[in-house]
Amino acid sequence: MMIMLLLAWLLLKCMFLRFSSKKEFGKEVKLSEKAMYEILKEEYRNLGPFSFAEINVTLCFFLLIFLWFSRDPGFIPGWGSITWVEGKTKYVTDATVAMFVAILLFIVPSQKPKFNFCKQTEEGNASVLASHSSGLGAW
């Protein structure tokens, strides 16, 4: 394990930090740390605000954590010990909660839905009525 840790450190050091020919632990490292910090700040700024999908995944993750902790906390009966108990057999486990949230992630939309049924204009109503009236003549 120690050999693999050393090899991984050397590989990362060579690929990303580059060996310096001067002092390894001197002022030069501090300058490169400042440069890396500025690069990371710039990349963080380029990320932009959270998208709708990222907010949904974050909320589902917090729901998962909440359901895990509240299933059977021990000091009070949780929702897992109140529901679905038949004798000593319990049907609700941590895997049940994980599967529920995984299925929920497939159900939740990735883009914010647009509800336009409240914002109809007169032109939109006229075109809808015209299309319906022309369709009725064919019946």
C-alpha positions as MATLAB code, in Angstrom:
seq = 'MMIMLLLAWLLLKCMFLRFSSKKEFGKEVKLSEKAMYEILKEEYRNLGPFSFAEINVTLCFFLLIFLWFSRDPGFIPGWGSITWVEGKTKYVTDATVAMFVAILLFIVPSQKPKFNFCKQTEEGNASVLASHSSGLGAW';
ca = [
       0.000    0.000    0.000;
       2.804    2.399    0.864;
       4.567    1.696   -2.448;
       1.362    2.372   -4.402;
       0.794    5.559   -2.400;
       4.307    6.747   -3.219;
       3.911    5.876   -6.917;
       0.539    7.653   -7.085;
       2.031   10.745   -5.437;
       4.956   10.760   -7.874;
       2.633   10.323  -10.858;
       0.390   13.189   -9.738;
       3.395   15.343   -8.935;
       4.875   14.784  -12.400;
       1.617   15.229  -14.294;
       0.076   18.203  -12.537;
       2.565   19.999  -10.307;
       5.768   19.429  -12.281;
       9.008   18.878  -10.432;
      10.938   22.053   -9.841;
      14.671   21.956  -10.290;
      15.169   24.456   -7.459;
      14.062   24.129   -3.875;
      11.079   21.827   -3.577;
       9.807   23.187   -0.286;
      10.934   26.821   -0.591;
       9.469   30.039   -1.943;
       8.942   28.613   -5.412;
       6.312   26.197   -4.145;
       4.420   29.056   -2.520;
       4.393   30.934   -5.825;
       3.045   27.900   -7.643;
       0.429   27.437   -4.915;
      -0.749   31.009   -5.494;
      -0.936   30.377   -9.227;
      -2.904   27.176   -8.649;
      -5.218   28.995   -6.261;
      -5.928   31.660   -8.886;
      -6.582   29.007  -11.525;
      -8.991   27.207   -9.201;
     -10.790   30.470   -8.389;
     -11.157   31.230  -12.101;
     -12.481   27.753  -12.857;
     -14.936   28.051   -9.966;
     -16.197   31.353  -11.373;
     -16.607   29.727  -14.803;
     -18.936   27.089  -13.344;
     -21.750   29.587  -13.002;
     -24.844   29.194  -10.854;
     -26.455   25.891   -9.961;
     -28.631   24.449  -12.715;
     -32.122   23.056  -12.115;
     -30.841   19.473  -12.407;
     -28.020   20.073   -9.907;
     -30.501   21.491   -7.401;
     -32.760   18.442   -7.874;
     -29.894   16.014   -7.313;
     -28.789   17.940   -4.212;
     -32.319   17.868   -2.784;
     -32.611   14.141   -3.502;
     -29.281   13.560   -1.768;
     -30.431   15.454    1.345;
     -33.705   13.497    1.252;
     -31.674   10.278    1.147;
     -29.580   11.336    4.154;
     -32.696   12.412    6.080;
     -34.491    9.121    5.353;
     -31.423    7.108    6.366;
     -31.064    8.893    9.694;
     -34.771    8.974   10.509;
     -35.523    5.338    9.611;
     -34.594    3.972   13.035;
     -32.717    6.560   15.114;
     -32.866    4.525   18.354;
     -33.906    7.208   20.823;
     -37.380    7.503   19.249;
     -39.255    5.162   16.929;
     -38.442    6.125   13.366;
     -40.582    5.813   10.281;
     -39.041    2.398    9.491;
     -40.076    0.860   12.807;
     -43.599    2.283   12.620;
     -44.404    1.099    9.096;
     -44.098   -2.292    7.392;
     -43.277   -4.347   10.467;
     -44.564   -7.891   10.666;
     -43.352   -9.601   13.819;
     -39.558   -9.427   13.814;
     -39.242   -9.111   10.030;
     -38.539   -5.623    8.809;
     -38.962   -4.855    5.151;
     -37.424   -1.392    5.177;
     -33.626   -1.154    5.115;
     -31.072    1.409    3.992;
     -31.104   -0.233    0.564;
     -34.853    0.389    0.288;
     -34.313    4.088    0.861;
     -31.449    4.156   -1.663;
     -33.601    2.429   -4.298;
     -36.476    4.850   -3.631;
     -34.231    7.886   -4.154;
     -32.623    6.299   -7.242;
     -36.066    5.782   -8.784;
     -37.000    9.319   -7.756;
     -33.995   10.628   -9.708;
     -35.416    9.004  -12.845;
     -38.797   10.636  -12.246;
     -37.657   14.188  -11.440;
     -37.164   16.269  -14.622;
     -33.726   17.545  -15.547;
     -35.058   20.825  -16.923;
     -37.470   23.199  -15.282;
     -40.961   22.517  -16.643;
     -42.775   25.415  -18.254;
     -46.421   25.820  -17.404;
     -47.990   28.087  -20.014;
     -51.650   27.389  -19.333;
     -52.003   30.637  -17.341;
     -50.263   32.915  -19.856;
     -52.381   32.624  -22.983;
     -52.667   35.678  -25.191;
     -55.539   36.699  -27.423;
     -53.557   35.709  -30.531;
     -52.857   32.302  -29.061;
     -56.536   31.784  -28.202;
     -57.598   32.818  -31.718;
     -55.189   30.394  -33.386;
     -56.331   27.562  -31.110;
     -59.983   28.289  -31.859;
     -59.297   28.462  -35.611;
     -57.501   25.122  -35.602;
     -60.305   23.490  -33.619;
     -63.057   24.916  -35.812;
     -61.316   23.784  -39.004;
     -60.902   20.328  -37.510;
     -64.578   20.103  -36.647;
     -65.594   20.568  -40.275;
     -63.865   17.342  -41.201;
     -65.966   15.310  -38.760;
];
